[in-house]
Amino acid sequence: MRDATNGIYPAFAVWENVMGAFSSGDRMDFRAVLEAFAGCPVPMPPSEHWASAGMVRGGESDISWRLLDAQYWGSPRLQQRRKRIFLVADFRGKRSAQVLFKCRPVLPDSKVCGQSGPPSAGESGIFFEETGRHIPVILPIQERQMRGAVKEKDEAKFLVSFGRPDEPFPTLLASSANSFSFWYEGEDWRKEGGIRYLTPLECERLQGLPDHWTAYGCEGETISDSARYRALGNSIALPCAEYVMAGICEIEK
């Protein structure tokens, strides 16, 4: 595109990927990404490992990157651990650091919130319908830890794999976006609870998306739950994306 527009567009490029991009290909893959945006060789850092935040200057673009974890973003904060690399390349100046490293509020869109309604379970964004006198509680399950505990027949480790109501859920993945949760309403969760999948609606809220955002296609067709789970597992946590795009918008005004 820059060749076709004589170097005018795009002014910025945004690249997002999983945390594993730092180490894949013996750490050479991320170096290749930096060199592609910089248009020149980029040396490996002295530590031979890529830091969670950094900059590259002096090439065809000014580059900054930063690792963002969704559980620390949003208002209220998202209840999901989701670490993703966000890289910004500025082709017109040295402003990428202003995009990724400047403090700015990230607030929900009042219009969107007004259309979708507030989360049914307060800040957790987890949906429930009251079925008894007790307030339903949903606990995040650390699935990998639980599987290991079952394999090792370790009861103490198994019980620890049940999180607390205020703890974030594990990362939603395209391969298994329908994460497990533990639902109970009574006094003793060991006797009165049950394990179930998160619903697509709950997964949407864990990504910071409006309710039913993935329910319908571009032509109004209903999307299957399995396709919604895959899409949500591949999605970007909305507050993190809003932070990056707000920084670009702020500079371009």
LINSULQUI-V162485 format. One record per pair of residues at least 4 apart in sequence whose ideal C-beta (glycine too) atoms are under 8 Angstrom apart, sorted by the first residue. I is the first residue (numbers start at 1). J is the second residue. Records with the same first field share a line. If there is no record, write none. Layout:
I = J ; J
This chain:
1 = 5 ; 9 ; 10
2 = 7 ; 8 ; 9 ; 10 ; 91
3 = 7
5 = 9
7 = 91
10 = 91
11 = 90 ; 91 ; 92 ; 252
12 = 88 ; 89 ; 90 ; 91 ; 96 ; 99 ; 248
13 = 37 ; 61 ; 88 ; 89 ; 91
14 = 86 ; 87 ; 88 ; 89 ; 244 ; 245 ; 248
15 = 33 ; 37 ; 85 ; 86 ; 87 ; 88 ; 89
16 = 84 ; 85 ; 86 ; 87 ; 236 ; 241
17 = 21 ; 84 ; 85
18 = 83 ; 84 ; 85
19 = 67 ; 83 ; 84 ; 85
20 = 24
21 = 29 ; 30 ; 33 ; 85
22 = 27 ; 30 ; 49 ; 50 ; 85
23 = 27 ; 49 ; 50
24 = 29 ; 30
25 = 29 ; 32
27 = 31 ; 44 ; 48 ; 49 ; 50
28 = 32
29 = 33
30 = 34 ; 50 ; 85
31 = 35 ; 42 ; 44
32 = 36
33 = 37 ; 87
34 = 38 ; 42 ; 56 ; 63
35 = 39 ; 40 ; 41 ; 42
37 = 56 ; 59 ; 60 ; 61 ; 63 ; 87 ; 89
38 = 42 ; 56 ; 58 ; 59 ; 60 ; 61 ; 63
39 = 59 ; 60 ; 61
40 = 58 ; 59 ; 60
42 = 56 ; 59
44 = 48
45 = 49 ; 50 ; 51 ; 54
47 = 51
50 = 54
52 = 66 ; 67
53 = 64 ; 65 ; 66 ; 67 ; 100 ; 101
54 = 64 ; 65
55 = 62 ; 63 ; 64 ; 65 ; 96 ; 97
56 = 62 ; 63
57 = 62 ; 63 ; 94
59 = 63
60 = 91
61 = 89 ; 90 ; 91 ; 96
62 = 89 ; 90 ; 93 ; 94 ; 95 ; 96 ; 97
63 = 87 ; 88 ; 89 ; 90 ; 96
64 = 87 ; 88 ; 96 ; 97 ; 99 ; 100 ; 101
65 = 85 ; 86 ; 87 ; 88 ; 100
66 = 85 ; 86 ; 100 ; 101
67 = 83 ; 84 ; 85 ; 86
68 = 72 ; 73 ; 83 ; 84 ; 86 ; 237 ; 240 ; 243
69 = 73 ; 81 ; 82 ; 83
70 = 74 ; 78 ; 80 ; 81 ; 82 ; 83 ; 84 ; 207 ; 208 ; 237 ; 239 ; 240
71 = 77 ; 78 ; 79 ; 80 ; 81 ; 82 ; 168
72 = 77
73 = 77 ; 78 ; 106 ; 208 ; 237 ; 239 ; 240 ; 243
74 = 78 ; 106 ; 108 ; 208 ; 237 ; 238 ; 239
75 = 105 ; 106 ; 107 ; 108 ; 239
76 = 123 ; 125
77 = 123
78 = 82 ; 125 ; 168 ; 206 ; 207 ; 208 ; 237 ; 239
79 = 123 ; 124 ; 125 ; 126 ; 140 ; 167 ; 168 ; 169 ; 206
80 = 168 ; 169 ; 170 ; 171 ; 172 ; 206 ; 207 ; 237
81 = 168 ; 169 ; 170 ; 171
82 = 171 ; 172 ; 237
83 = 171
84 = 236 ; 237 ; 240
86 = 100 ; 240 ; 244
88 = 96 ; 99 ; 100 ; 244 ; 247 ; 248
89 = 96
90 = 94 ; 95 ; 96 ; 99
95 = 99 ; 251
96 = 100
97 = 101 ; 102
98 = 102 ; 247 ; 250 ; 251
99 = 244 ; 247 ; 248 ; 251
100 = 244 ; 247
102 = 247
104 = 243 ; 246 ; 247 ; 250
106 = 239 ; 242 ; 243 ; 246
108 = 112 ; 113
109 = 113
110 = 114
111 = 115
112 = 116 ; 210
113 = 117 ; 118
115 = 210
116 = 210 ; 211 ; 212
117 = 211
119 = 123 ; 124 ; 125 ; 126 ; 127 ; 205
120 = 126 ; 127 ; 128
121 = 125 ; 126 ; 127 ; 128 ; 136 ; 138
124 = 138 ; 165 ; 166
125 = 202 ; 205 ; 206
126 = 138 ; 181 ; 198 ; 202 ; 205
127 = 199 ; 201 ; 202 ; 205
128 = 136 ; 138 ; 183
130 = 135 ; 136
131 = 136 ; 185
132 = 185
134 = 185 ; 186 ; 187
135 = 185
136 = 183 ; 184 ; 185
137 = 165 ; 183 ; 184 ; 185 ; 189
138 = 165 ; 181 ; 182 ; 183
139 = 162 ; 163 ; 164 ; 165 ; 167 ; 181 ; 182 ; 183 ; 184 ; 189
140 = 163 ; 167 ; 168 ; 169 ; 170 ; 179 ; 181
141 = 146 ; 161 ; 162 ; 163 ; 170 ; 179 ; 180 ; 181 ; 182 ; 195
142 = 146 ; 161 ; 163 ; 170
143 = 147 ; 161 ; 170 ; 176 ; 179 ; 180
144 = 148 ; 170
145 = 149 ; 157 ; 160 ; 161
146 = 150 ; 158 ; 161 ; 180
147 = 151
148 = 152 ; 154 ; 157
149 = 153 ; 154 ; 155 ; 157 ; 158 ; 160 ; 161
150 = 158
152 = 157
154 = 158
155 = 159
156 = 160
157 = 161
162 = 182 ; 189
163 = 167 ; 169
169 = 179 ; 181 ; 198 ; 206
170 = 179
172 = 177 ; 179 ; 203 ; 206 ; 207 ; 232 ; 233 ; 235
173 = 177 ; 233
174 = 229 ; 230 ; 231 ; 233 ; 234
175 = 233
176 = 233
177 = 203 ; 229 ; 230 ; 232 ; 233
178 = 197 ; 198 ; 203 ; 225 ; 229
179 = 197 ; 198 ; 203
180 = 195 ; 196 ; 197 ; 198
181 = 195 ; 196 ; 197 ; 198 ; 202
182 = 189 ; 193 ; 194 ; 195 ; 196
183 = 193 ; 194 ; 195 ; 196
184 = 189 ; 192 ; 193 ; 194
185 = 192
186 = 191 ; 192 ; 193
187 = 192
188 = 192
189 = 193
198 = 202 ; 203 ; 206
199 = 203
200 = 204 ; 214 ; 215 ; 225 ; 228 ; 229 ; 232
201 = 205 ; 211 ; 212
202 = 206
203 = 207 ; 228 ; 229 ; 232
204 = 209 ; 210 ; 211 ; 212 ; 213 ; 214 ; 232
205 = 209 ; 211
207 = 232 ; 235 ; 236 ; 237 ; 238
208 = 237 ; 238 ; 239
209 = 213 ; 214 ; 232 ; 235 ; 238
212 = 216
214 = 223 ; 228 ; 231 ; 232
215 = 222 ; 223 ; 228
216 = 220 ; 221 ; 222 ; 223
217 = 221 ; 222 ; 223
223 = 227 ; 228 ; 231
224 = 228
225 = 229
226 = 230
227 = 231
228 = 232
229 = 233
230 = 234
231 = 235
236 = 240 ; 241
237 = 241
238 = 242
239 = 243
240 = 244
241 = 245
242 = 246
243 = 247
244 = 248
245 = 249
246 = 250
247 = 251
248 = 252
249 = 253
